[in-house]
């Protein structure tokens, strides 16, 4: 970059890598995170009702985004390659996970359902009491959302690893 104009053949990525500013950010963030830790809790609380509405819309938006991603992969013919196919499976599992979480939050917010926590925060049990026994059963089924989320994360990891390995293989051949 000369005087604010880009030199011919120089890309933005090359300028960023030359500056190496990203290393300072990563190292600074890691040092700061280790030096000043804060508790990270797996439970997300919402203020009623706006927080829940936004959270529910986020679940639907994420699910729709994953469906669009799968559609785009199909249209581009990427599903023939194993790495992209695994990522499409990850997107499918993330879609199911988001719809599952949406239903779980919907049940929790129903007027005829009451959630009781028995025992301590770390070793207790959560009991849902709804007017309908079907809602009770559905709630406990959708609370097994890790059965969708963990495979999604694994498919994503193995898909990315496959694409990276293929990239290294192609680069080594040339």
VMD Tcl script that draws the C-alpha trace (Angstrom):
set ca {
  {0.00 0.00 0.00}
  {1.50 3.29 -1.06}
  {-0.05 6.57 0.10}
  {-3.45 4.98 0.75}
  {-3.66 3.30 -2.67}
  {-3.22 -0.37 -3.25}
  {-0.14 -1.58 -5.08}
  {-0.95 -3.72 -8.11}
  {-1.08 -7.43 -7.20}
  {-1.32 -6.79 -3.46}
  {-4.46 -8.22 -1.88}
  {-6.10 -7.16 1.34}
  {-5.22 -10.52 2.90}
  {-1.56 -10.04 2.12}
  {-1.59 -6.63 3.77}
  {-3.26 -8.04 6.89}
  {-0.82 -10.94 7.12}
  {2.13 -8.60 6.69}
  {0.89 -6.42 9.54}
  {0.58 -9.48 11.83}
  {-1.84 -7.51 13.94}
  {-4.05 -10.56 14.33}
  {-1.35 -12.34 16.36}
  {-1.35 -9.53 18.88}
  {-5.13 -9.72 19.16}
  {-5.14 -13.50 19.69}
  {-2.27 -13.48 22.19}
  {-3.71 -10.46 24.01}
  {-7.14 -12.08 24.19}
  {-5.69 -15.34 25.50}
  {-3.59 -13.58 28.13}
  {-6.54 -11.42 29.15}
  {-8.86 -14.41 29.30}
  {-6.49 -16.35 31.52}
  {-5.63 -13.35 33.69}
  {-9.19 -12.13 34.27}
  {-11.52 -15.14 34.06}
  {-15.27 -14.80 34.41}
  {-17.73 -17.63 34.99}
  {-19.31 -19.04 31.85}
  {-22.67 -20.57 32.60}
  {-24.48 -22.95 30.27}
  {-27.87 -21.58 31.31}
  {-29.17 -18.56 29.45}
  {-31.85 -16.54 31.17}
  {-34.15 -14.14 29.36}
  {-36.08 -11.15 30.54}
  {-39.77 -11.68 29.91}
  {-41.04 -11.57 27.27}
  {-38.73 -9.72 24.83}
  {-35.62 -11.81 25.50}
  {-37.48 -15.04 24.83}
  {-38.95 -13.69 21.59}
  {-35.54 -12.70 20.28}
  {-34.03 -16.03 21.35}
  {-36.83 -17.99 19.68}
  {-36.49 -15.96 16.48}
  {-32.74 -16.65 16.56}
  {-33.44 -20.40 16.69}
  {-35.75 -20.13 13.68}
  {-33.31 -17.93 11.77}
  {-30.44 -20.35 12.44}
  {-32.56 -23.32 11.32}
  {-33.62 -21.49 8.14}
  {-29.99 -20.53 7.46}
  {-28.92 -24.16 7.68}
  {-31.68 -25.24 5.27}
  {-30.56 -22.54 2.81}
  {-26.96 -23.71 3.20}
  {-27.92 -27.28 2.32}
  {-29.91 -26.00 -0.67}
  {-26.93 -23.96 -1.89}
  {-24.61 -26.97 -1.52}
  {-26.98 -29.02 -3.68}
  {-27.31 -26.32 -6.34}
  {-23.51 -25.89 -6.52}
  {-22.89 -29.64 -6.76}
  {-20.75 -29.69 -3.62}
  {-22.47 -32.72 -2.13}
  {-20.39 -34.98 -4.38}
  {-17.33 -34.17 -2.28}
  {-17.08 -35.91 1.13}
  {-16.05 -32.85 3.13}
  {-18.90 -30.70 1.90}
  {-21.33 -33.59 2.31}
  {-20.32 -33.88 5.99}
  {-20.85 -30.16 6.44}
  {-24.31 -30.52 4.88}
  {-25.06 -33.27 7.40}
  {-23.88 -30.90 10.14}
  {-26.29 -28.28 8.82}
  {-29.13 -30.84 8.85}
  {-28.39 -31.78 12.46}
  {-28.10 -28.10 13.45}
  {-31.53 -27.52 11.83}
  {-33.10 -30.31 13.88}
  {-31.32 -29.08 17.00}
  {-32.67 -25.55 16.58}
  {-36.22 -26.73 15.99}
  {-35.89 -29.02 19.01}
  {-34.67 -26.13 21.18}
  {-37.48 -23.92 19.85}
  {-40.10 -26.46 20.96}
  {-38.40 -26.84 24.36}
  {-38.44 -23.08 24.99}
  {-42.05 -22.91 23.82}
  {-43.07 -25.56 26.35}
  {-41.14 -23.78 29.13}
  {-42.98 -20.53 28.39}
  {-46.48 -22.04 28.44}
  {-48.84 -20.75 31.12}
  {-50.03 -24.24 32.06}
  {-46.47 -25.52 32.72}
  {-44.41 -24.99 35.83}
  {-40.70 -25.73 36.09}
  {-39.40 -26.72 39.49}
  {-35.75 -27.22 40.36}
  {-35.17 -29.68 43.16}
  {-31.79 -29.87 44.87}
  {-28.77 -27.70 44.21}
  {-27.92 -25.92 40.99}
  {-25.17 -28.44 40.19}
  {-26.66 -31.68 41.48}
  {-30.40 -31.22 41.40}
  {-33.14 -32.28 39.05}
  {-35.53 -30.22 36.97}
  {-39.17 -31.19 37.15}
  {-41.75 -29.89 34.71}
  {-45.38 -30.02 35.68}
  {-47.83 -29.35 32.86}
  {-51.58 -29.80 32.76}
  {-51.08 -32.25 29.90}
  {-49.00 -35.41 30.39}
  {-48.19 -35.27 26.66}
  {-46.44 -31.91 27.23}
  {-44.45 -33.42 30.10}
  {-43.26 -36.27 27.87}
  {-42.52 -33.96 24.94}
  {-40.52 -31.64 27.20}
  {-38.26 -34.43 28.44}
  {-37.74 -35.67 24.87}
  {-36.74 -32.23 23.54}
  {-34.42 -31.69 26.49}
  {-32.20 -34.38 24.95}
  {-31.09 -31.79 22.41}
  {-27.44 -32.77 22.78}
  {-28.32 -35.87 20.74}
  {-28.64 -33.47 17.78}
  {-26.01 -30.86 18.64}
  {-23.05 -33.17 19.31}
  {-23.34 -35.06 15.99}
  {-23.72 -31.69 14.23}
  {-20.47 -30.45 15.75}
  {-18.70 -33.71 14.89}
  {-19.91 -33.65 11.27}
  {-18.77 -30.04 11.00}
  {-15.34 -30.88 12.43}
  {-14.79 -33.92 10.22}
  {-16.09 -32.08 7.16}
  {-13.68 -29.19 7.69}
  {-10.83 -31.61 8.42}
  {-11.59 -33.47 5.17}
  {-11.59 -30.26 3.13}
  {-8.32 -29.18 4.74}
  {-6.69 -32.55 4.07}
  {-7.84 -32.41 0.45}
  {-6.48 -28.88 0.12}
  {-3.08 -29.95 1.49}
  {-3.08 -32.99 -0.82}
  {-3.78 -30.86 -3.89}
  {-1.18 -28.28 -2.83}
  {1.47 -30.96 -2.29}
  {0.85 -32.41 -5.76}
  {1.42 -29.09 -7.50}
}
mol new
graphics top color blue
foreach p $ca { graphics top sphere $p radius 0.5 }
foreach p [lrange $ca 0 end-1] q [lrange $ca 1 end] { graphics top cylinder $p $q radius 0.2 }
display resetview
